[in-house]
């Protein structure tokens, strides 16, 4: 799994999503050419033309609207939205239908600024485009709008969709979110199918092959900005999404009929509206403007960046944010990066980054920014939080730059806790934050070279078995330490710096 994480970590979440959806789209084209999809609907010319219209409309609208709004357009996001929309509508060569699809793509991009608070969009853009277009047609009667078919739900596409969804959910650390959604939505869908007279075996198969459970869980529900920040909140939203998603099915089974929701024949798009609004209510409300104040060297190629926030950032020590550093010709890791917050809650926001000689374009651009540069942060989330009881014994094990979430926790209330720190650094490197950690007065140990094993940790912290252990660092280091401690300590919490 560490090898898989290393491979996936080479790409941003956006690039991975484009790659996975691109492979699924290519498989759909192959299936259409082979006649495995209904040839009366899935003609190659119609599929390709529809894809071109959606991608072109989405990218152009994203660029134009972003510039008008004074924002840096994110092309990857526009491409993802277009690919998602392609799997929602029948392909077509009809000018009127293509015109509607182009408008839907434009509305999807506009929604990122219209349905937004402090430049944080509240709803999945693809779903927002669908909902806005349907409401527009319904309210004005200006034309017959194409209805979503979610044809990604296909027995032919299912194997590729499953693999792709698992990769996306694994990369985002949201396998549990997808599983909860499926465990709620699938039984309710099967219940509805059996109420229509379908036998149980066929109903189970149809729930996954004829309904977009997998596509929805893997590619729609997983968007970070439209999920709440805490894991328990995400579980609740995933369960609620499963209920709303399958509403037409279980409502028929329960009441013998389904009450329509305005112009919507399905509730899939409305489900994403609900989850987005819930995420907004529970999380950081809007983007946070940041002004770079200082780039401070910590030794061995590690630097701390200190920002002044336009307004207080809502977070709990141990959480992370997504920092956006716009720059041209971004490499495969993109212009955004999830970084642990190293400062305590307050008007200052600090992050720390290791900057090797072959640094990514993100890191090189950030390192070259002068003081006073304006940036933006979004997506504050995470569950790497210390126990609520400050008297509970805790051992913090950091590997290299993995000490950053611990610095936020120690700076906030480290002196009031029964906490020990073991910090592993590479041979010949200095410990980041060494002077500040020493000044905190807590019991800490620096281990250079190989990762510490069980015997060495017990020698450093004799009551290790009685403590809750927090491990932070690269996936390889976190996995190695967790294997050493599994079954020997009270509880282990981990924070894996995937794709750092």
C-alpha positions as CSV (number, residue, x, y, z in Angstrom):
1,X,0.0,0.0,0.0
2,X,2.9,2.3,0.7
3,X,4.1,1.8,-2.9
4,X,0.6,2.6,-4.2
5,X,0.6,5.8,-2.0
6,X,3.9,6.8,-3.4
7,X,2.6,6.4,-7.0
8,X,-0.7,8.3,-6.3
9,X,1.2,10.9,-4.3
10,X,3.0,12.0,-7.5
11,X,-0.2,13.6,-8.8
12,X,-2.6,16.1,-7.3
13,X,-6.1,15.0,-6.5
14,X,-7.3,17.0,-9.5
15,X,-4.9,15.3,-11.9
16,X,-5.7,11.9,-10.6
17,X,-9.4,12.6,-11.0
18,X,-8.8,13.7,-14.6
19,X,-6.7,10.6,-15.3
20,X,-9.3,8.2,-13.8
21,X,-12.3,9.8,-15.5
22,X,-10.3,10.0,-18.8
23,X,-9.6,6.2,-18.6
24,X,-13.3,5.6,-17.8
25,X,-14.3,7.8,-20.8
26,X,-11.8,6.0,-23.1
27,X,-13.3,2.6,-22.0
28,X,-16.8,4.0,-22.7
29,X,-15.7,4.9,-26.2
30,X,-14.2,1.4,-26.7
31,X,-17.4,-0.2,-25.4
32,X,-19.4,1.9,-27.8
33,X,-17.2,1.0,-30.8
34,X,-17.5,-2.6,-29.9
35,X,-21.3,-2.5,-29.6
36,X,-21.4,-3.2,-25.9
37,X,-23.4,0.0,-25.3
38,X,-26.7,0.6,-27.0
39,X,-25.7,1.7,-30.5
40,X,-28.9,3.6,-30.9
41,X,-27.8,5.9,-28.1
42,X,-24.0,5.7,-28.0
43,X,-22.7,6.6,-31.4
44,X,-19.0,7.5,-31.4
45,X,-19.6,10.8,-33.3
46,X,-22.3,11.9,-30.8
47,X,-20.2,10.9,-27.8
48,X,-17.1,12.7,-29.0
49,X,-19.0,15.8,-30.1
50,X,-20.8,16.0,-26.7
51,X,-17.4,15.6,-24.9
52,X,-15.8,18.4,-27.0
53,X,-18.7,20.8,-26.4
54,X,-18.7,20.2,-22.7
55,X,-14.9,20.5,-22.2
56,X,-14.7,23.6,-24.4
57,X,-17.6,25.3,-22.8
58,X,-16.4,24.5,-19.3
59,X,-12.8,25.5,-19.8
60,X,-13.7,28.8,-21.7
61,X,-16.3,29.7,-19.1
62,X,-14.0,28.9,-16.2
63,X,-11.3,31.2,-17.7
64,X,-13.6,34.0,-18.5
65,X,-15.7,34.0,-15.4
66,X,-12.7,33.6,-13.2
67,X,-10.9,36.6,-14.8
68,X,-14.0,38.7,-14.4
69,X,-14.3,37.7,-10.7
70,X,-10.6,38.6,-10.1
71,X,-9.7,35.0,-9.3
72,X,-7.1,32.6,-10.7
73,X,-9.0,30.1,-12.9
74,X,-8.3,26.5,-12.1
75,X,-8.3,24.6,-15.5
76,X,-8.1,21.1,-13.9
77,X,-11.4,21.8,-12.0
78,X,-13.1,22.8,-15.2
79,X,-12.0,19.7,-17.0
80,X,-13.2,17.5,-14.2
81,X,-16.6,19.2,-14.2
82,X,-16.9,18.6,-18.0
83,X,-16.0,14.9,-17.7
84,X,-18.5,14.4,-14.9
85,X,-21.3,16.1,-16.9
86,X,-20.4,13.9,-19.9
87,X,-21.4,10.8,-17.9
88,X,-24.7,12.4,-16.8
89,X,-26.3,13.1,-20.2
90,X,-27.1,11.0,-23.3
91,X,-24.6,12.0,-26.1
92,X,-26.2,14.0,-28.8
93,X,-25.6,15.7,-32.2
94,X,-28.7,17.9,-31.9
95,X,-27.8,21.6,-31.9
96,X,-30.5,22.4,-29.3
97,X,-29.4,19.7,-26.9
98,X,-25.7,20.6,-27.3
99,X,-26.6,24.2,-26.7
100,X,-28.3,23.2,-23.4
101,X,-25.3,21.1,-22.4
102,X,-23.0,24.0,-23.1
103,X,-25.2,26.3,-20.9
104,X,-25.1,23.7,-18.2
105,X,-21.3,23.7,-18.3
106,X,-21.2,27.5,-18.1
107,X,-23.6,27.5,-15.2
108,X,-21.5,24.9,-13.4
109,X,-18.5,27.2,-13.7
110,X,-20.5,30.3,-12.7
111,X,-21.8,28.5,-9.6
112,X,-18.3,28.5,-8.1
113,X,-18.8,32.3,-7.8
114,X,-22.5,32.7,-7.6
115,X,-23.2,30.0,-5.1
116,X,-20.3,30.9,-2.9
117,X,-19.4,32.7,0.3
118,X,-16.1,34.5,0.5
119,X,-15.0,32.7,-2.7
120,X,-15.7,29.3,-1.4
121,X,-18.2,27.4,-3.6
122,X,-20.9,25.6,-1.6
123,X,-22.0,22.9,-4.1
124,X,-20.3,20.5,-6.4
125,X,-20.1,22.5,-9.6
126,X,-21.4,19.7,-11.9
127,X,-24.5,19.2,-9.7
128,X,-25.0,23.0,-9.4
129,X,-24.9,23.4,-13.2
130,X,-27.6,20.7,-13.6
131,X,-29.8,22.1,-10.8
132,X,-29.5,25.7,-12.1
133,X,-30.3,24.8,-15.6
134,X,-33.4,22.7,-14.6
135,X,-34.7,25.5,-12.4
136,X,-34.2,28.0,-15.2
137,X,-36.1,25.9,-17.7
138,X,-38.8,25.1,-15.2
139,X,-39.3,28.7,-14.1
140,X,-39.2,30.3,-17.5
141,X,-40.5,27.5,-19.8
142,X,-37.9,28.6,-22.4
143,X,-37.3,25.2,-23.8
144,X,-37.1,21.5,-23.3
145,X,-34.0,20.8,-21.3
146,X,-32.2,17.4,-21.5
147,X,-32.7,15.4,-18.3
148,X,-29.8,13.6,-16.6
149,X,-29.5,9.9,-17.3
150,X,-26.4,9.2,-15.3
151,X,-25.4,6.6,-17.9
152,X,-22.1,6.0,-16.0
153,X,-24.3,3.5,-14.2
154,X,-23.7,0.7,-16.7
155,X,-22.8,-3.0,-16.3
156,X,-20.2,-2.6,-19.0
157,X,-18.5,0.4,-17.3
158,X,-18.9,-0.9,-13.7
159,X,-15.6,-2.8,-13.4
160,X,-13.5,0.2,-14.5
161,X,-15.7,2.6,-12.4
162,X,-15.1,0.5,-9.3
163,X,-11.4,0.5,-9.7
164,X,-11.3,4.2,-10.4
165,X,-13.6,5.0,-7.5
166,X,-11.4,3.0,-5.1
167,X,-8.3,4.8,-6.3
168,X,-9.9,8.2,-5.8
169,X,-11.3,7.4,-2.4
170,X,-8.1,5.8,-1.3
171,X,-6.0,8.8,-2.4
172,X,-8.4,11.2,-0.6
173,X,-8.6,9.0,2.5
174,X,-12.3,8.7,2.1
175,X,-12.9,5.0,1.6
176,X,-15.0,5.0,4.7
177,X,-17.2,7.8,3.4
178,X,-17.9,6.0,0.2
179,X,-18.6,2.7,2.1
180,X,-21.1,4.4,4.4
181,X,-22.9,6.0,1.5
182,X,-23.1,2.7,-0.4
183,X,-24.2,0.8,2.8
184,X,-27.1,3.2,3.2
185,X,-28.1,3.8,-0.4
186,X,-27.8,0.2,-1.7
187,X,-30.2,-1.5,0.7
188,X,-32.7,1.4,0.2
189,X,-32.4,1.0,-3.5
190,X,-32.8,-2.7,-3.4
191,X,-35.9,-2.3,-1.1
192,X,-37.5,-0.1,-3.7
193,X,-36.7,-2.5,-6.6
194,X,-38.2,-5.4,-4.7
195,X,-41.3,-3.3,-4.1
196,X,-41.6,-3.0,-7.9
197,X,-41.6,-6.8,-8.1
198,X,-37.9,-7.4,-8.9
199,X,-36.5,-10.5,-7.3
200,X,-33.8,-10.0,-4.6
201,X,-30.8,-11.2,-6.6
202,X,-31.7,-9.1,-9.7
203,X,-32.4,-6.1,-7.5
204,X,-28.9,-6.3,-5.9
205,X,-27.3,-6.6,-9.3
206,X,-29.3,-3.7,-10.7
207,X,-28.6,-1.5,-7.7
208,X,-25.0,-1.4,-8.7
209,X,-25.2,-1.7,-12.5
210,X,-28.3,0.4,-13.3
211,X,-28.0,3.0,-10.5
212,X,-24.9,5.3,-10.1
213,X,-24.0,4.2,-6.6
214,X,-20.3,3.6,-7.4
215,X,-19.9,6.7,-9.7
216,X,-21.6,8.9,-7.2
217,X,-19.6,7.7,-4.2
218,X,-16.2,7.8,-6.0
219,X,-16.4,10.8,-8.1
220,X,-19.1,13.1,-6.8
221,X,-19.4,12.7,-3.0
222,X,-15.6,12.7,-2.5
223,X,-15.0,16.4,-3.4
224,X,-13.1,17.8,-0.4
225,X,-14.6,21.3,-0.5
226,X,-18.1,19.9,-0.3
227,X,-17.6,17.7,2.7
228,X,-17.5,18.7,6.4
229,X,-14.0,19.0,8.1
230,X,-14.4,16.3,10.8
231,X,-14.7,12.5,10.2
232,X,-17.8,12.0,12.3
233,X,-19.5,14.8,10.5
234,X,-18.5,13.3,7.1
235,X,-19.9,9.9,8.2
236,X,-23.3,11.6,9.1
237,X,-23.3,13.5,5.8
238,X,-22.5,10.3,3.8
239,X,-25.4,8.5,5.5
240,X,-27.8,11.4,4.9
241,X,-26.6,11.5,1.2
242,X,-27.5,7.8,0.9
243,X,-31.0,8.5,2.2
244,X,-31.6,11.5,-0.2
245,X,-30.0,9.7,-3.1
246,X,-32.3,6.7,-2.9
247,X,-35.4,8.7,-2.0
248,X,-37.4,7.8,-5.1
249,X,-36.9,4.1,-4.4
250,X,-37.5,3.8,-0.7
251,X,-40.4,6.3,-0.7
252,X,-42.2,4.1,-3.2
253,X,-41.5,1.0,-1.1
254,X,-42.6,2.8,2.1
255,X,-45.6,4.8,0.9
256,X,-46.5,3.2,-2.5
257,X,-45.7,6.4,-4.4
258,X,-43.0,9.0,-4.8
259,X,-43.7,12.7,-4.3
260,X,-41.8,14.6,-7.1
261,X,-39.3,17.3,-6.1
262,X,-40.1,20.1,-8.5
263,X,-38.7,19.4,-12.0
264,X,-36.3,16.7,-10.8
265,X,-36.9,13.1,-11.9
266,X,-34.1,11.9,-9.6
267,X,-32.6,13.3,-6.4
268,X,-28.9,12.6,-7.3
269,X,-28.1,16.3,-8.0
270,X,-30.1,17.5,-5.0
271,X,-28.1,15.1,-2.8
272,X,-24.9,17.0,-3.7
273,X,-26.6,20.3,-2.9
274,X,-27.5,19.0,0.6
275,X,-24.0,17.7,1.3
276,X,-22.4,20.9,0.1
277,X,-24.6,23.1,2.3
278,X,-24.0,20.8,5.3
279,X,-20.2,21.1,4.8
280,X,-20.5,24.9,4.7
281,X,-22.5,24.9,7.9
282,X,-20.0,22.7,9.7
283,X,-16.7,23.8,8.4
284,X,-14.6,26.8,7.6
285,X,-16.9,29.3,5.9
286,X,-15.2,30.6,2.8
287,X,-11.7,31.0,1.7
288,X,-9.2,32.7,4.0
289,X,-7.0,35.5,2.5
290,X,-3.4,35.2,3.7
291,X,-0.6,37.7,3.5
292,X,2.9,36.3,3.6
293,X,4.9,37.9,6.4
294,X,8.0,35.8,6.7
295,X,9.9,32.8,5.4
296,X,11.9,31.5,8.3
297,X,14.6,28.8,7.8
298,X,14.5,25.9,10.3
299,X,17.6,24.1,9.0
300,X,18.3,21.2,6.7
301,X,16.1,22.6,3.9
302,X,13.0,23.1,6.0
303,X,11.3,26.5,6.1
304,X,8.4,27.9,8.0
305,X,6.0,30.3,6.3
306,X,4.2,32.8,8.4
307,X,1.0,34.4,7.2
308,X,-1.3,37.1,8.5
309,X,-4.9,35.9,8.0
310,X,-7.6,38.4,6.9
311,X,-9.9,36.8,9.5
312,X,-9.5,34.1,12.2
313,X,-9.2,30.6,10.7
314,X,-11.6,28.1,12.3
315,X,-9.5,25.0,13.2
316,X,-8.4,22.7,16.0
317,X,-4.7,22.1,16.5
318,X,-3.7,19.1,14.4
319,X,-5.8,20.0,11.4
320,X,-4.6,21.0,7.9
321,X,-5.5,23.5,5.2
322,X,-5.2,23.6,1.4
323,X,-2.9,26.4,0.3
324,X,-3.3,27.7,-3.2
325,X,-0.1,29.2,-4.9
326,X,-1.1,30.2,-8.5
327,X,1.7,29.8,-11.0
328,X,2.1,29.0,-14.7
329,X,3.3,25.6,-15.9
330,X,2.6,23.8,-12.7
331,X,4.0,20.3,-12.6
332,X,1.9,17.1,-12.0
333,X,1.5,18.1,-8.3
334,X,-0.4,21.2,-9.2
335,X,-0.8,24.6,-7.6
336,X,-2.5,23.5,-4.4
337,X,-1.2,21.6,-1.5
338,X,-2.6,20.3,1.8
339,X,-0.4,21.4,4.6
340,X,-0.6,20.9,8.3
341,X,-1.0,24.1,10.3
342,X,1.9,24.6,12.6
343,X,0.5,27.6,14.6
344,X,-2.1,27.7,17.3
345,X,-5.5,29.2,16.5
346,X,-5.3,33.0,16.1
347,X,-4.6,35.7,13.5
348,X,-1.3,34.1,12.4
349,X,-1.2,31.0,10.2
350,X,2.1,29.0,9.9
351,X,3.0,26.1,7.7
352,X,6.4,24.3,7.3
353,X,7.8,22.8,4.2
354,X,10.9,20.8,3.2
355,X,12.4,22.3,0.1
356,X,14.8,19.8,-1.6
357,X,16.9,20.8,-4.7
358,X,14.4,19.1,-7.0
359,X,11.5,20.8,-5.4
360,X,8.1,20.8,-7.1
361,X,6.9,23.9,-9.0
362,X,4.6,24.7,-6.0
363,X,7.5,24.8,-3.5
364,X,9.8,26.7,-5.9
365,X,7.1,29.4,-6.5
366,X,6.3,29.7,-2.8
367,X,10.0,30.1,-1.9
368,X,10.4,32.9,-4.4
369,X,7.4,34.9,-3.2
370,X,8.2,38.3,-1.5
371,X,6.8,39.3,1.8
372,X,3.4,40.9,1.3
373,X,2.2,38.4,-1.3
374,X,-1.4,37.6,-1.1
375,X,-2.5,33.9,-1.2
376,X,-5.7,32.0,-0.3
377,X,-6.3,28.9,1.8
378,X,-9.4,26.6,1.8
379,X,-10.5,23.3,3.0
380,X,-9.5,23.3,6.7
381,X,-10.1,19.8,8.0
382,X,-8.7,16.7,9.7
383,X,-9.1,14.5,12.7
384,X,-5.5,14.3,14.0
385,X,-6.6,15.9,17.3
386,X,-5.3,15.3,20.8
387,X,-7.6,13.7,23.4
388,X,-10.2,16.0,25.0
389,X,-8.9,15.1,28.5
390,X,-5.7,17.0,28.9
391,X,-4.6,14.7,31.7
392,X,-4.5,11.7,29.3
393,X,-0.9,10.6,28.7
394,X,0.2,11.1,25.1
395,X,3.3,10.3,23.1
396,X,4.0,12.2,19.9
397,X,6.2,10.5,17.3
398,X,7.3,12.7,14.4
399,X,9.4,11.9,11.4
400,X,11.1,14.9,9.9
401,X,8.6,17.5,8.8
402,X,5.9,15.4,10.4
403,X,6.4,17.5,13.5
404,X,4.3,20.4,12.1
405,X,0.8,19.3,13.4
406,X,2.5,18.7,16.8
407,X,3.8,22.2,16.8
408,X,0.3,23.6,16.5
409,X,-0.8,21.4,19.4
410,X,2.2,22.1,21.6
411,X,2.0,25.8,20.9
412,X,-1.7,25.8,21.8
413,X,-1.7,23.9,25.1
414,X,1.4,21.7,25.3
415,X,2.4,22.9,28.7
416,X,-1.0,21.8,30.2
417,X,-0.7,18.2,29.0
418,X,1.0,15.0,30.0
419,X,2.9,14.8,26.7
420,X,6.2,13.3,25.5
421,X,7.8,13.9,22.0
422,X,10.1,11.6,20.1
423,X,11.4,13.3,16.9
424,X,13.1,11.2,14.2
425,X,15.4,13.1,11.8
426,X,17.6,11.9,9.0
427,X,21.3,11.3,9.7
428,X,23.2,14.6,9.6
429,X,20.1,16.8,9.6
430,X,19.0,19.2,12.3
431,X,15.8,19.0,14.2
432,X,13.2,21.6,12.9
433,X,11.9,23.8,15.8
434,X,14.7,22.5,18.1
435,X,15.0,25.7,20.1
436,X,11.3,26.2,20.5
437,X,10.7,22.6,21.5
438,X,13.4,22.9,24.1
439,X,11.8,26.1,25.4
440,X,8.5,24.4,25.9
441,X,9.9,22.4,28.7
442,X,8.4,19.1,27.8
443,X,10.2,15.8,27.8
444,X,11.5,15.3,24.2
445,X,14.0,13.1,22.4
446,X,15.7,13.3,19.0
447,X,16.5,10.1,17.2
448,X,18.8,10.4,14.2
449,X,19.3,7.8,11.5
450,X,17.0,4.7,11.6
451,X,13.5,4.9,12.8
452,X,13.2,4.0,16.5
453,X,11.9,0.5,17.2
454,X,9.9,-0.8,20.2
455,X,12.9,-1.3,22.5
456,X,14.3,2.1,21.8
457,X,11.0,3.8,22.3
458,X,10.4,2.0,25.6
459,X,13.9,3.1,26.7
460,X,13.0,6.7,25.9
461,X,9.5,6.6,27.3
462,X,9.1,3.8,29.9
463,X,5.4,4.2,30.3
464,X,4.8,4.0,26.5
465,X,2.3,1.2,26.7
466,X,0.0,3.3,28.9
467,X,0.0,6.3,26.5
468,X,-2.1,7.2,23.4
469,X,0.4,7.4,20.5
470,X,0.2,9.9,17.7
471,X,2.5,9.3,14.7
472,X,3.1,11.8,11.9
473,X,5.2,11.8,8.8
474,X,5.6,10.1,5.4
475,X,3.5,7.0,4.7
476,X,6.5,4.7,4.9
477,X,7.7,6.1,8.3
478,X,4.2,6.1,9.8
479,X,3.5,2.5,8.7
480,X,6.9,1.3,10.1
481,X,6.2,2.8,13.5
482,X,2.6,1.6,13.6
483,X,3.7,-2.0,12.9
484,X,6.1,-1.7,15.8
485,X,3.5,-0.4,18.2
486,X,0.3,-2.3,17.1
487,X,-1.1,-4.3,19.9
488,X,1.4,-2.9,22.4
489,X,-0.1,0.6,23.2
490,X,-3.5,1.8,24.2
491,X,-4.3,3.5,20.9
492,X,-2.6,4.8,17.8
493,X,-3.5,7.8,15.7
494,X,-1.7,8.6,12.5
495,X,-1.2,11.5,10.1
496,X,0.2,10.5,6.8
497,X,1.8,13.1,4.6
498,X,0.7,11.6,1.3
499,X,1.9,13.4,-1.9
500,X,3.9,15.9,0.1
